[in-house]
Amino acid sequence: MDENMGRAIVPDRTRRLPRPPKCVGRLYTVRPTDTLAAIAHRFSVTVNQILAVNPQIKDPNVIFVGQVICIPKVAPKPIPPKPLG
């Protein structure tokens, strides 16, 4: 498997990169070595969660350096109650 598969691509200067339509979470600017999997891991979300709020990403293996994407806000996992004892 190609180790560069899915890495961020440097766009040509004439390409206008679409932004997410609305972001409930935080905006993130893609860096040269980023992949969606690495970004998801960094922010404790899944690739599918990122894709769900970024309809401008048509192919999860193609993101661009400088592209602004939305990192969704994810509800914290509930803490289970302590057993009564």
Secondary structure, 3 states (H helix, E strand, C coil): CCCCCCCCECCCCCCCCCCCCCCCEEEEECCCCCCHHHHHHHCCCCHHHHHHCCCCCCCCCCCECCCEEEEECCCCCCCCCCCCC
